[in-house]
Amino acid sequence: MPIPVQYLPATYSLTAMGIWGASDFLGGIGARKANAFLFTAVVHLSGVLLMGSAALLMHAPFPGRMAVLWCIAAGSVGGVSLALFYRALASGKMGLTAPVAAVLGAGIPTVVTAFVAGFPGYLRLSGFVLAGLGVWLISREDESGRPEGLGWAAVAGVGFALFYLCIKQAGEGSPLWISSCARVMSFLMTTLFVIVGGHFGKIERPVLVIAIVAGCIDITGSALFVRAAQMGRLDAAVVLSSLYPAVTVLLARIFLHEHFSRSKTIGMLAALAAVPMVAG
């Protein structure tokens, strides 16, 4: 049975959420075994090759000049933010650092959209609050104190917010090209950091494979997010897709045996309950 049109933005956002959660888990694993900027440069390069090839094969129309400029702005801040985020994931507990970036990344665009696009409605607003509460519960400090990498996660979250705002301004062009153009700039920025910082080094083959896989699925999530933002409100797309820490936390619990407290369980349930409210 086809999905009703009004639910398509939420479907795209939730799919992006699942993909980003898995990609961040892989990124956190890979960044523990290689320099974060060098690893992220490989992630971006693999994403560019995948999405650029898909756009060419599907003969997607190339976006206009202003759209490309907004993609450049989005890619510049997004590329560096992802590297900092991977560094945060590698230096601290994934289940605590990932939600911090998600809260800031979702909160800033939500406030901006409320001023630009108008009041989202009480049901959706309640969903935003419930989702924020869920992410906060997931990210609460445990008895071990403040985790390492929290500062980098906060900086990355602000960068993600700027990425969302810029990518929305790219307009109604092909999501394949929009995500690809943004990722080209992300690759150039992270490569510049590698060169200036002297972060050259060998990446072992297993880590290289992780970077390639993470890059391919991450940019797929970005293309889906772009489509969700094009079809609906930016705040709804951002809040739903920013529930990705639930996936990261779950994977970290399964494969890394990170502590899964009662507050995290309640937080994930709250985030799940917020989905139909935000979807409208």
NORGIUR-V620565 format. One record per residue. N is the residue number from 1. RES is the residue in one letter. OMEGA is omega in degrees with one decimal (* if undefined). Layout:
N RES OMEGA
N RES OMEGA
This chain:
1 M -178.3
2 P 179.4
3 I 177.0
4 P -174.4
5 V -176.4
6 Q 179.6
7 Y -179.2
8 L 177.8
9 P 179.1
10 A 178.8
11 T 177.5
12 Y -178.3
13 S -178.9
14 L 176.0
15 T 176.2
16 A 177.9
17 M -179.9
18 G -179.5
19 I 179.8
20 W 178.7
21 G 177.9
22 A -180.0
23 S 179.7
24 D 176.5
25 F 177.8
26 L 179.5
27 G 177.9
28 G 177.6
29 I -177.2
30 G -177.8
31 A 174.7
32 R -174.4
33 K 178.9
34 A 176.4
35 N -173.7
36 A -177.8
37 F 177.6
38 L 178.3
39 F -178.0
40 T 176.9
41 A 177.0
42 V 177.6
43 V -178.8
44 H -178.3
45 L 179.6
46 S 177.7
47 G 178.1
48 V -178.1
49 L -179.4
50 L -173.2
51 M 176.3
52 G 177.6
53 S 178.9
54 A 179.8
55 A 179.2
56 L -178.9
57 L -178.9
58 M 179.3
59 H 178.7
60 A 179.8
61 P -178.9
62 F -177.8
63 P -179.8
64 G -174.1
65 R -178.3
66 M 178.2
67 A 179.1
68 V 179.1
69 L 176.8
70 W 176.0
71 C 177.9
72 I 178.4
73 A 179.5
74 A -178.7
75 G -179.3
76 S -177.6
77 V -177.9
78 G -178.5
79 G 179.1
80 V -179.5
81 S 179.8
82 L 177.9
83 A 177.8
84 L 178.6
85 F 176.2
86 Y 178.1
87 R 177.9
88 A 179.3
89 L -177.7
90 A -174.5
91 S -178.7
92 G 177.1
93 K -179.0
94 M -176.3
95 G 179.5
96 L -177.4
97 T -178.6
98 A -179.5
99 P 179.2
100 V 177.6
101 A -178.4
102 A -179.4
103 V 180.0
104 L -179.7
105 G -179.8
106 A -173.8
107 G -177.1
108 I 177.6
109 P 179.3
110 T 178.1
111 V -180.0
112 V -179.5
113 T 178.4
114 A 178.1
115 F -175.0
116 V -174.4
117 A 178.6
118 G -177.8
119 F -175.4
120 P -176.2
121 G -173.4
122 Y -179.9
123 L 179.6
124 R 178.2
125 L 176.9
126 S 175.9
127 G 177.2
128 F -178.5
129 V -179.5
130 L 177.7
131 A 177.7
132 G 177.2
133 L 179.3
134 G 179.7
135 V 178.4
136 W 178.8
137 L 178.3
138 I -172.9
139 S -179.4
140 R 174.9
141 E 174.7
142 D -175.5
143 E -179.9
144 S 177.5
145 G -177.2
146 R -177.9
147 P 174.2
148 E 176.9
149 G -176.5
150 L 178.7
151 G 177.6
152 W 178.4
153 A 179.1
154 A 177.7
155 V 178.5
156 A 179.4
157 G 176.4
158 V 177.5
159 G 177.3
160 F 179.0
161 A 178.3
162 L 176.5
163 F -179.4
164 Y -177.7
165 L -179.8
166 C -176.1
167 I 176.2
168 K -178.5
169 Q -179.8
170 A 172.1
171 G -171.1
172 E -179.9
173 G -179.0
174 S 176.4
175 P 178.7
176 L -179.3
177 W -179.4
178 I 179.1
179 S -179.8
180 S 179.7
181 C 177.6
182 A -177.8
183 R 174.4
184 V 179.6
185 M 177.0
186 S 178.3
187 F -179.8
188 L -179.0
189 M -179.6
190 T 176.2
191 T 176.9
192 L 178.0
193 F 177.4
194 V -177.5
195 I -177.8
196 V -177.9
197 G -179.7
198 G -176.1
199 H 179.1
200 F 179.2
201 G -179.8
202 K 173.9
203 I -179.9
204 E -174.1
205 R 178.6
206 P 179.2
207 V 177.7
208 L 177.8
209 V 178.1
210 I -179.3
211 A -179.4
212 I 179.4
213 V -180.0
214 A -180.0
215 G -178.8
216 C -178.1
217 I 179.5
218 D -179.0
219 I 173.5
220 T 175.5
221 G 178.9
222 S 178.8
223 A 178.0
224 L 177.0
225 F 178.4
226 V 179.9
227 R 178.1
228 A 179.8
229 A 178.0
230 Q -174.7
231 M -176.9
232 G 179.6
233 R 179.8
234 L -176.8
235 D 178.7
236 A 179.9
237 A -178.0
238 V -177.2
239 V -179.2
240 L -178.5
241 S -179.8
242 S 172.1
243 L -177.1
244 Y 177.4
245 P 178.6
246 A 178.0
247 V 179.4
248 T 179.3
249 V -178.6
250 L 179.0
251 L 177.5
252 A 177.6
253 R -176.0
254 I -171.3
255 F -178.2
256 L 178.3
257 H 175.3
258 E -176.6
259 H -177.6
260 F -172.1
261 S 179.3
262 R -179.7
263 S 177.6
264 K 178.2
265 T 178.2
266 I 179.6
267 G 179.6
268 M 177.1
269 L 177.4
270 A 178.4
271 A 179.0
272 L 179.6
273 A -178.7
274 A -173.9
275 V -179.2
276 P 178.5
277 M 179.1
278 V -179.4
279 A 177.4
280 G *
